[in-house]
Amino acid sequence: YNRYELAAALVQKRYELEKNMLRTSLWSGVTAFYDGLIFLAMAHNSTEFEWSSKISNVMSNVKKFEQIGKSNNEHKLLLLEAEINSRIGEKYNALKKYQLAIVAAEKNGFTHEQAIANERAADFFLRNNDKATASQYYGEANSLYLKWGAQGKADDLCKNIPF
């Protein structure tokens, strides 16, 4: 729901709790992916260097999980790479990675993460002043959120599309 500051604060709190745990969650690949999306969203809205080191750590973890289970993690890695390419101004590479992430998520049955990839691609096009293409990706994201059963997210997306 685009509340990235709150999400980043909650991630930081989880990190603090995990420092005192003997072992961390078995969902590390999933949490690393979502942490990465949060950090990259924060980096798009900030010039703070702190997000760069956090993103680097996340990417290292996601790459490890992608090697262990490609069908579960390939699209996650591709989407994070697309977001990084977007952040550093490599528009062509970002576009390719967004497209590959969407295809990989669909191929492996990750409807919710296919929706996220479409939404993030739409955000990319909007940042690059291409409202027509952004609209197409937002529409696809909305359809996928509905297919997944995330009515609240679909409604929020429609309500908050900036055009």
C-alpha distance (Angstrom), angle and dihedral (degrees) to the residues before:
residue distance angle dihedral
Y1 . . .
N2 3.83 . .
R3 3.80 95.3 .
Y4 3.78 92.4 134.1
E5 3.81 98.0 155.3
L6 3.79 90.5 57.5
A7 3.80 91.0 43.9
A8 3.83 91.5 50.6
A9 3.81 90.8 49.8
L10 3.81 90.3 51.3
V11 3.81 91.5 48.7
Q12 3.80 89.3 52.0
K13 3.80 89.6 50.7
R14 3.81 90.5 50.6
Y15 3.81 90.2 50.2
E16 3.80 89.9 52.9
L17 3.80 91.4 50.4
E18 3.80 92.4 47.0
K19 3.82 90.9 55.6
N20 3.81 88.0 69.2
M21 3.79 96.0 45.0
L22 3.77 124.5 96.2
R23 3.77 89.9 -138.3
T24 3.75 133.8 8.5
S25 3.77 129.6 -130.5
L26 3.77 121.3 -61.5
W27 3.79 85.9 -132.4
S28 3.80 91.6 74.5
G29 3.81 94.0 127.1
V30 3.77 91.7 53.2
T31 3.80 94.6 43.1
A32 3.81 91.6 46.3
F33 3.82 89.4 53.6
Y34 3.79 94.3 50.4
D35 3.80 91.5 41.8
G36 3.80 87.4 54.2
L37 3.80 92.7 51.1
I38 3.80 89.8 49.9
F39 3.81 93.8 47.6
L40 3.80 92.4 46.5
A41 3.79 91.5 49.8
M42 3.80 88.8 50.8
A43 3.81 90.2 47.9
H44 3.82 90.8 53.5
N45 3.79 88.6 56.9
S46 3.80 97.7 41.1
T47 3.76 143.7 47.6
E48 3.80 93.4 -147.1
F49 3.78 114.6 130.7
E50 3.81 92.3 -146.6
W51 3.80 92.2 82.8
S52 3.82 92.3 57.9
S53 3.79 94.6 62.7
K54 3.80 92.0 44.0
I55 3.79 90.6 50.4
S56 3.80 90.7 49.7
N57 3.81 91.4 54.1
V58 3.79 91.9 47.7
M59 3.81 92.5 49.4
S60 3.79 90.4 52.7
N61 3.81 90.4 54.0
V62 3.80 95.1 44.8
K63 3.82 90.8 49.6
K64 3.83 89.6 54.2
F65 3.78 91.3 50.9
E66 3.79 91.5 46.3
Q67 3.81 89.1 56.7
I68 3.81 91.1 50.8
G69 3.81 97.0 45.2
K70 3.78 114.6 12.1
S71 3.80 97.1 176.2
N72 3.81 90.9 53.3
N73 3.78 97.8 43.2
E74 3.81 112.5 22.9
H75 3.80 93.9 91.8
K76 3.81 90.8 46.9
L77 3.80 91.8 55.1
L78 3.82 92.3 44.5
L79 3.80 92.4 51.0
L80 3.80 92.6 49.4
E81 3.81 89.6 48.3
A82 3.82 89.4 50.3
E83 3.79 90.3 52.3
I84 3.81 91.6 48.7
N85 3.82 91.1 48.8
S86 3.78 89.2 49.7
R87 3.80 91.1 49.2
I88 3.81 93.3 52.9
G89 3.80 94.4 43.9
E90 3.80 99.7 -106.0
K91 3.80 93.3 137.7
Y92 3.80 98.6 169.6
N93 3.81 93.1 50.5
A94 3.79 90.8 44.4
L95 3.80 91.8 53.2
K96 3.82 92.0 49.2
K97 3.81 91.9 49.1
Y98 3.82 93.0 47.9
Q99 3.80 89.6 52.2
L100 3.81 92.7 46.6
A101 3.82 91.6 47.6
I102 3.81 91.2 52.0
V103 3.81 92.5 49.1
A104 3.83 93.4 45.9
A105 3.82 92.7 48.3
E106 3.80 90.6 50.1
K107 3.81 93.4 45.5
N108 3.81 91.6 53.0
G109 3.80 97.3 42.2
F110 3.80 100.5 -108.6
T111 3.80 97.0 141.2
H112 3.80 94.2 165.4
E113 3.80 93.0 51.4
Q114 3.80 90.7 43.9
A115 3.81 85.6 56.4
I116 3.80 90.8 49.5
A117 3.82 91.0 49.1
N118 3.81 90.5 51.4
E119 3.80 91.2 48.5
R120 3.80 92.7 49.0
A121 3.82 90.3 47.0
A122 3.82 88.2 51.7
D123 3.80 89.4 51.5
F124 3.82 88.1 51.2
F125 3.80 92.2 53.0
L126 3.78 91.4 45.8
R127 3.84 91.0 51.9
N128 3.81 86.4 52.1
N129 3.83 93.7 50.8
D130 3.80 96.2 -109.9
K131 3.81 101.0 130.0
A132 3.80 94.9 165.0
T133 3.80 94.1 58.2
A134 3.80 91.4 39.1
S135 3.80 88.7 55.2
Q136 3.82 91.1 54.0
Y137 3.80 92.3 51.2
Y138 3.81 92.9 45.0
G139 3.80 88.5 51.3
E140 3.79 91.7 51.5
A141 3.80 91.2 46.5
N142 3.79 89.9 51.3
S143 3.81 92.0 50.5
L144 3.79 91.5 48.8
Y145 3.81 93.2 48.5
L146 3.82 88.2 52.6
K147 3.81 91.4 47.1
W148 3.80 88.8 52.2
G149 3.81 90.8 49.5
A150 3.81 97.3 -110.4
Q151 3.80 97.1 135.6
G152 3.82 92.7 158.3
K153 3.79 92.7 53.5
A154 3.81 91.6 46.0
D155 3.81 90.8 50.5
D156 3.80 91.7 47.3
L157 3.79 91.3 49.5
C158 3.81 92.2 52.2
K159 3.78 91.6 46.0
N160 3.80 94.6 49.8
I161 3.79 104.4 39.0
P162 3.80 100.2 125.3
F163 3.81 96.8 -129.0
